[in-house]
């Protein structure tokens, strides 16, 4: 049985020849492969560290489960799709909403586990019937609107929780991170969030030395005097130990809030599989269902033990575009490093110590970028927003999702925010389409570009290059 865990040595194992690429079933020497694996870990650092902190989950467990999820994905796709599965940022808003209504970490992971199951079933359906069934139900206008409302729904979290903790640090971190994203090139631009975190740590430490304690809120509570950067937990943490596990719990209200995110994950997977296929020159349409199902299965396993859900990471796809090394052996090495990091509580304590002001500066950009990925889906699919059939359901759903509009059915059951906005977009589009005149119903593309896209142009080596 071919599991994609055998690789032939590329050339002399040192450096690819000019214009050559290292294919998924090839590898460089093991020391160089390990180095590439470490580079992939650094590339996923920023989002994979920030996401569990924002969701209130254990960052050590998140990193460890991202390594296990990546291994599951590589085995399921038999080594044909080189991708890293890291903690999904799409669920940050879901976690904030569930916690705001009294839910705890078990409630969050239980709701997300159900989303993983839905994603797994969607993958099996795509394997059986092809991608048409997804895009018949969720055309680009729908997927774009849902991704957009998920991202913009997070704005109040930044405004009320993180930014007020240290507004000046937040402002500096926002400016630095923005400059890093725009001005840096290649690999460095891919780890701009991580660089922003390091900068924020340094600024917070300097401000503590110069100005002393700050009087501000901590996580939305009452204002108190506190250090911006408190590393006391790092000194107490052990170097080696297991992360904290917990079982999920299931509540219908939380599950309904989380389920819409499955649309974003399907779009994400579709875009990433398409991008990797273009870069490697290996058409991967036949693997789309497997990739979606593997992502769902990996997320179910992670959330079953108290970790966050996972998704394929565009940061690591960017690393491949820059290095032209598509070897899945490098991803196995990255997964191994992630497992080791997950077993180091001291590392998790450093992540947990991220100052609130630093998160404020980063999330201003990060949440906005998540929302604007929805606009990218529209642009890639050439969605016509002058068409009322597209405009009306998207406009209504986004305002409901972003504004937190709700419908109260009983004292114990209420629909609002992301869940209600998604329902309005999907049902509104198909309801209006059933009655719309023929000229408003153009043929939808079979497969939109998801949340990642690559130019059709080539770099000097003849390979597709990532859009800047």
N, C-alpha and C positions, 0 to 999 in steps of 0.2 A: 504494500500500500504506500503510495507516494504522499508523504507528509511535508515535503518541501524543506527537509532538514539536511540535505546533502548539497554541497556546493563544489563546483570546480574552481581551481585557482585561476584567477585572471592574470594572464601574462606572467610576469616574474613575481607577482604578488606585491609589488611596491607601488608604482604609480601608473595609472592608465595612460596608454599612448595618446598623443594629441588627437582629439576628435572622437576617441573611443569612450565607451561607457561600461560600467560594471553592472551587468544584468542581475536580476533578482536571484538567479540560480548560480551566480558566481560570487567570489569573495576575494579580498586582498589577503595578505598575510594576517595571521590571528592578532598580532600586536596592533597592526593598523586597523583591523576590524574592531578591536576593542576601543581604540581611540575614536573611531567614527561612532561607536555606540555611545561613548561618553558625550560626544558632541550632540547626539540626538537627545540625550537626557537633559543637557543644558538648554536645548531649544524648547523643550516642553516645560522647563522649570516654572516660568512666570505664571502661566495660566493654571497649571496643575497644582501649584502651591497656593495661589490666591483663591481658586474656586472652593476647595474644601473649607478654608477659613471663612469665606463669605457664607457658606452653607451651614456653618457651625459643626462641621464634622472633623474627625481626626486626620490631620495632614499626613501623618506617618502611614496610616492605613490606606489613604488615598493613593500615595505613591506606590506602596507595595502592591495594591490591587491593580494599578495601572500596568505594572510589569506582568502580572498574571493575565490580565485582559489582553495585552499585546501577544502573549504566547498563545492564548486561545484563538485569537484572530489569525495569526500566522499559520497555525495548524489547520484551522477550518478552511482557509483559502489556499492551502497546500503551497504556501510560499509564493503565490503569483502576485499578491498585492502587498508591496512593502509599505507598511503604515504603522504608526504608533498610536495606541489608544490611551489618551489621557483623560483627566477629569473634565466633564462637560460643563461649560459655563452657562449652557442654555437653561440649567435648572436652578440657577442662583435666585431668580425672581420667584420661582415656585417655592423654594425653601423659605424665602423671606415671607411670602404670603401665608404659608402653612404655620410658621412660627408666630406670625402676627395674630393668628386666630386661636392660639393656645396649643399648637402642636409642638412636639419635641423631636429629637433626632430620630427616634424610632418611627414616628409618624412620617417624617420626611423620607426616610429610606424605604418605608413600606409603600408609599405612593409612587416613588421612583422605580421600585421593583416591578410594579404593575406596568409602568411605561416600558421598561425593558422587555417584559413579556409581550406587550403589544408590538414592539419593534421586532422581536424575534418572529412573531406570527406574520408580520408584514413581509419580512425577509423570505419566509417559506412561501408566501403567496406570490412574491415576485419570481422566485425560483420556478414555481408551477405555471404561472400565467404570463410572466413577462412584465416589464416596467409599465406597460400601458395601463394596467389596473390602478397603479398609484397616480399616474398623471391624469387619468379620467376623473378620479375623485379629488385630487389636489393639484390642479394646474398651477403654473407659476404665479398667477395673481393671488392665489390662496396661500401658497407656501411663503411667498414674499411678505404678505400682510401678517401672517402668523409670526414669522421670525422677527418682523419689525415690532409688533406689539409686545413680544416677549422681552426684547431688549429695552424698549423705552419704558416698559412697566417698572423697570428697576430704578428709574430716576429718583423717586422719593427716598430710596434706600441711601443713596449717596448724599442727597440733600439734608436728610434728617438724622442719619446715623453716623456717617464717616466724616464728612466735611467739617461739621461743627466741632469735632474733637481737636482740630488744629488747622485752622483755615490757611495760615500762611505756609505751613509745610505742605498742605494739600495743593496750594497754588503753585509752589515751586516744583513739586513732583509732577504735576500736570504739565507744566511748561517743559521740564526736562524730558519726560516721556514722549511728549509730542515731537520735540526736536529729534529724539532718538529714532522714532518711527519714520520721520520724514527724511532726515539728513543722513542717517547711517545707511550702509549698503550691504547687500548679501546677508551673510549669516548674522551679523550684528543687528541688523534691522529686525531679524526674526526673534531676537531675544530682548527687544526693547522694553517689554514689561518687566523682565527680570532685572535689567539695568536700572529701570525706574525704582524697583524695590531697593536695590543696593544704594542708590542715590538717596532715597527717602530715609533709610536707616542712618546714613551718614549725617544728613541734615538734622534729623531728630536728635542724634547724639550731640552734635555741635550746639544746637539750640538749648539742650539741657545743661550743657556746661556753661553757656553764656547767660541764659535767662533764668535758669532754675526750673522749678516745676511750673506746669501750666494749669490754670484754673478753667476747666471745660468739662463737658459731658463725656461719659465713657459708654459708648454703645447705646446712646439714646436715653441714658438715665440722668440723674441729677448732676449738676456741675460740682466737681470736687478738685482739690489739688492733687496732681499726679505727674509722674515722669512721663515724658513722651515715649521714651524707649526703656522698657523694663525687662532686663535680661535675668532677673533673679530666678526665673523658672529654668533657664538654661543650665545654670550651675547645679541645680538640684537634680536634673534629669540624668538618667543612666546612659552610658554609651551603647549598651546592647539590651534589647528587650522587645517583646511583642507589642504591637499597637493595641489600642482598646477596641474590642469587638462588642457589638450589641445586635440583638434580633430586631427585625422590623415589626411594626404594627400597622394594621390596615384600617383606614377610615375613609368612607365614601367621599366625604367633602374634600379631603386632601387628594384623593385619587383623581377626582374630576378637575381639580386645579392643575394637576401635573400632566394629565393625558395629552393636552394639546402640544406639548413639547415633542411628541413623537413625530409630528410633521416636520419640525426643524431638523430632527436627527436624520430622517429619511432624505431630506434635501441635502444635508451635509454629507452623508455617505455617498449619495449619487454624484455630487460634485467632486468629491475626493477620488472616487473610483475612476471617474472620467479623466481627471487631471493626471493620475498615476498612469493610466492607459496611454495618454498622449505622450508622456515623458518616456516611458519604457518602450513604446512602439508595439505594445502587446494589447490588442483590443480586449477589454475586460467586461464588456456588457453582460457576458454569460455568468460573470462572478458577482454581479450586483446584488442579487438575492442572497447569496452566501455571505457577502460582506455585511449586509444589513442584519441578517440572522445572527452572525457571529458577534456583532456589536451588541445586539439585544441579549444574547446569552451571557456575554462577559459582564454586562451591566447588571443582570439578574444575580450573578454570582457575587459581584462586589457589594451590592446593596443588601444581599441576604446576610452578610456578616457585619453590616454597619458602615460600609464604605460608600462613596459617591458613584454615580453612573459614569460611564466612559464613552468617548467618541473618537473618531479618527482626527488627528491633529494636522492642520494645514501648516503649522510651524515646521513640522518634520518633513512635510512634502517640500517646503521651501529649502530645507537643508539638502535634500536630494537634488533639487534643481540647480543648486549652487555647486555641489561637489560632483554631480553626474555619477554618483555611486548609489545604485538602487538595490544593493545586496541585502537580502533579508537576514543574512548572518549579522549585519550591523544592528538590526532591530532586536535580534535575540540577545546580543550583547547589552543593548540599552535596557531591555527588560530585566536582565540579570542585575545590572547596576541599580535599577529602581527597587528591586527586592531587597538589596543590601541597605539602601537608604531607608526603606520602610522599617527595618529592624533596628534603627538607631533613634531612640527617644530624644536624645539631645538635639538631633537634627530637627525633629518635629517641634521641639520647644523654641528653636530659633524662628521657625515659620510662624508659630503661634504668637510670637512677640511682635509681629508687624504692627507698628503704631497706627492708630485709627486715621490720623491725618494723611499718612502715606497711602492707605487704602482709599481715602477720599480723592486724592489726586489721580490715582490709577483708575478707579472705577468711573470717574467722569468720562475718560476716554474709552475705557473698555466697554461699558454698558452702551455708550453711543455707537461704538463700532458694531456691537452685536445687532443693534436695531437697524443700522444702515446696511447690514448684510442682506436684509430683506429687500432694500432698494436695489442692491446688486443683482439679486435674483430677477427682479423686474427688468433691469437693464439688459442682462444677458439673454433673457427670453423675449426682449423687445415687446414688453407688455404695453398696450395702448391705454393710457389712463384718460384719454379723451372719450373712450367708450364707456357710457354709463353702466354697462353690465360689469365692467371691471372696477370702475370708480366707486359706485355706491356701496357694495358690500365691504370693500376694503376700507373705505373712509369710516363707515359706521363701526366696524370691528376694531379698528385701531384706536378710535376715540374711546370706545368702551374699555378696551384693554389697558390703555395708558392712563385713562382718567379714573379707573377703579369703579366704573358703573356696575351696579349689582341688581339682581332680581331676587327678592325674598319670597320663598314658597311657603315655608313653615318656620317656626321658631328655631328649628334645628337644621334647616337646609336652605342654603343660599348659594346662588351662582353669581360670580362677579369676576372682574379683572380679566386675567388671561383666559380662563375657561369660557366665560360668556363671550368675550371678544372673538375667540376662535370659533365657537358655535355659530355666531352671527356671520362671520366671514364665509365659512363652508356652506352652511344651509342657505344663507342669503344668496350666495353666488349661484348655486344649483337651482334654487327656487326661481330666481329672476331669469336664469338661462332657459328654464322650461317655457317661459312666456315671452321671451325677447324675440324681436323680429330676426330673420335670418342674417341680415347684414351685420348684426351685432355679435354673431357667433362664429368667429373665424376658427380655423383648425388650430388646435393647440399643439405645440411641439411635443415630441415623444418624451424627451428627457431634457429638463432644464439643467443649467450648469451648477446648481446647488449653491454652496457658499464659498466655493473656490473656483477660480478660472485661470487659465493660462493662455498666453498669446499663441496665435498660430505661427508667429515669427520664430526665428531660430537664433541661438547664440553662435559664437564663433565655432563651436564644436558640432553644430548641426542639430542641437537639441532644443526642444521647446523651452522658453524662458518664462518665469513667473511674471505676472503683471505687477508693477510697482504701485 
